[in-house]
Amino acid sequence: MYETAVTLVGEVLSAPKSRETRHGNRVASFRMVSITRRFDRANQRWVDGDRVYATVHCWKQLAQGVVQALEKGDSVLVTGRLRTKEYETDGQRRTTAEVEAGAVGLDVLHDSRSPADDTDEVTAGRGTGSARDCFRGAPPCPRDAEDTSTQAIGA
């Protein structure tokens, strides 16, 4: 069986919920969304692109850490194995994406719980956008200028 390794960068949509399986293993699950960003040269601004929604499953110690550390709205990085499941509802076939996480971490550059320090541009003069958002000679790119939850991290 082939497995698809994936890394998603996005936002937690639901608080992690933990349960114990009938075999005594701890599992925690949460929903997340990953939104691509691209630079619209015609309008000279960053715009949202496609969205990927996924349910993330974490096992054992990772499950315990995720339940203690994550909240709805947190920016996260998740790496693991991607699986899709198909099901039928009201006569329509649907597909859902699930990730069995190997690692989960806070994206501290975009985490709304980070302390703000507007005078210190951590990204070396590039504003508060992450390196993955700024590429190919595009101008500085704050993740979302109108979004107050995007903050630079003070040094």
C-alpha positions as CSV (number, residue, x, y, z in Angstrom):
1,M,0.0,0.0,0.0
2,Y,1.3,3.4,-0.9
3,E,1.1,6.2,1.6
4,T,1.0,9.9,0.7
5,A,3.0,12.1,3.0
6,V,1.7,15.6,3.4
7,T,2.5,18.8,5.3
8,L,-0.4,21.2,5.8
9,V,-0.1,24.8,7.1
10,G,-3.4,26.3,8.2
11,E,-5.8,27.1,10.9
12,V,-7.6,24.9,13.5
13,L,-11.3,25.0,12.9
14,S,-12.5,23.0,15.9
15,A,-11.1,22.5,19.3
16,P,-9.3,19.1,19.6
17,K,-11.5,16.4,21.1
18,S,-9.9,13.4,22.8
19,R,-11.3,9.9,23.3
20,E,-10.0,6.4,24.2
21,T,-10.4,3.6,21.8
22,R,-11.8,0.2,22.9
23,H,-8.2,-1.0,22.9
24,G,-7.1,1.7,25.4
25,N,-5.3,4.0,23.0
26,R,-5.8,7.7,23.2
27,V,-6.8,9.6,20.0
28,A,-7.4,13.3,19.5
29,S,-9.0,14.8,16.4
30,F,-9.6,18.3,15.1
31,R,-10.6,19.9,11.8
32,M,-8.3,22.4,10.0
33,V,-8.2,24.4,6.8
34,S,-5.2,25.2,4.7
35,I,-5.6,28.2,2.3
36,T,-3.2,28.9,-0.5
37,R,-2.0,32.4,-1.0
38,R,-0.9,34.0,-4.3
39,F,0.1,37.4,-5.4
40,D,-2.3,39.0,-7.8
41,R,0.0,41.2,-10.0
42,A,-2.9,43.0,-11.7
43,N,-4.2,44.3,-8.4
44,Q,-0.8,44.3,-6.6
45,R,-2.0,42.4,-3.5
46,W,-2.1,39.0,-1.9
47,V,-5.3,37.0,-2.4
48,D,-6.7,33.7,-1.0
49,G,-6.7,30.7,-3.3
50,D,-7.9,27.2,-2.9
51,R,-8.9,25.7,0.4
52,V,-8.2,22.2,1.7
53,Y,-10.2,21.0,4.7
54,A,-9.0,18.0,6.6
55,T,-9.7,16.1,9.8
56,V,-6.5,15.5,11.7
57,H,-6.1,12.4,13.9
58,C,-3.3,12.3,16.6
59,W,-2.5,9.2,18.6
60,K,-1.0,8.5,22.1
61,Q,1.4,11.2,23.4
62,L,0.8,13.4,20.4
63,A,-2.9,13.3,21.2
64,Q,-2.3,14.4,24.8
65,G,-0.1,17.3,23.7
66,V,-2.5,18.5,21.0
67,V,-5.4,18.6,23.4
68,Q,-3.4,20.6,25.9
69,A,-1.8,23.0,23.4
70,L,-4.2,23.7,20.6
71,E,-7.4,25.9,20.5
72,K,-9.8,26.8,17.8
73,G,-8.2,29.5,15.6
74,D,-4.6,28.5,16.2
75,S,-2.2,28.5,13.2
76,V,-0.6,25.1,12.9
77,L,1.7,23.0,10.8
78,V,0.7,19.3,10.5
79,T,2.7,16.6,8.9
80,G,1.5,13.0,8.4
81,R,-0.2,10.5,6.1
82,L,-3.1,11.7,3.9
83,R,-6.1,9.4,3.4
84,T,-9.3,10.1,1.6
85,K,-12.7,8.6,2.5
86,E,-15.7,8.4,0.3
87,Y,-19.3,8.3,1.5
88,E,-22.8,9.0,0.3
89,T,-25.3,11.5,1.7
90,D,-28.7,12.2,0.2
91,G,-27.7,10.3,-3.0
92,Q,-24.5,12.4,-3.5
93,R,-21.0,10.9,-3.3
94,R,-18.7,12.9,-1.2
95,T,-15.0,12.7,-0.3
96,T,-13.3,13.8,2.9
97,A,-9.6,14.2,3.6
98,E,-8.0,12.8,6.8
99,V,-4.5,13.1,8.1
100,E,-2.9,10.7,10.5
101,A,-0.5,13.1,12.1
102,G,3.1,12.3,12.9
103,A,3.8,15.8,14.2
104,V,1.8,18.9,14.9
105,G,3.3,22.3,15.7
106,L,2.1,25.9,16.2
107,D,2.9,28.3,13.4
108,V,4.2,30.9,15.7
109,L,4.6,33.6,13.1
110,H,0.8,33.6,12.5
111,D,-0.4,32.4,15.9
112,S,-2.9,34.9,17.4
113,R,-1.5,34.2,20.9
114,S,1.9,35.6,20.1
115,P,2.9,38.9,21.7
116,A,2.8,41.9,19.3
117,D,5.7,44.2,18.7
118,D,4.9,46.4,15.7
119,T,8.3,48.1,15.8
120,D,10.3,44.9,15.3
121,E,10.0,43.3,11.9
122,V,11.2,39.8,12.5
123,T,11.3,38.9,8.9
124,A,14.2,41.3,8.1
125,G,12.3,44.1,6.6
126,R,9.6,42.0,4.9
127,G,6.7,42.9,7.2
128,T,4.8,40.2,9.1
129,G,4.3,37.7,6.2
130,S,6.0,34.4,6.2
131,A,8.8,33.4,3.9
132,R,6.4,31.0,2.1
133,D,4.1,33.9,1.2
134,C,6.9,36.1,-0.2
135,F,8.6,34.8,-3.3
136,R,9.6,35.5,-6.9
137,G,10.3,39.2,-6.4
138,A,6.8,40.0,-5.1
139,P,6.6,43.0,-2.8
140,P,6.4,42.6,1.0
141,C,3.4,40.7,2.0
142,P,1.6,40.9,5.3
143,R,-0.5,37.7,5.6
144,D,-3.7,39.8,5.8
145,A,-3.3,43.5,6.4
146,E,-6.8,43.8,7.6
147,D,-6.5,40.8,10.0
148,T,-5.5,41.9,13.4
149,S,-4.6,38.4,14.5
150,T,-1.5,38.4,12.3
151,Q,1.3,39.8,14.4
152,A,5.0,39.9,14.3
153,I,6.9,38.1,17.1
154,G,9.1,40.3,19.2
155,A,12.8,39.4,19.5
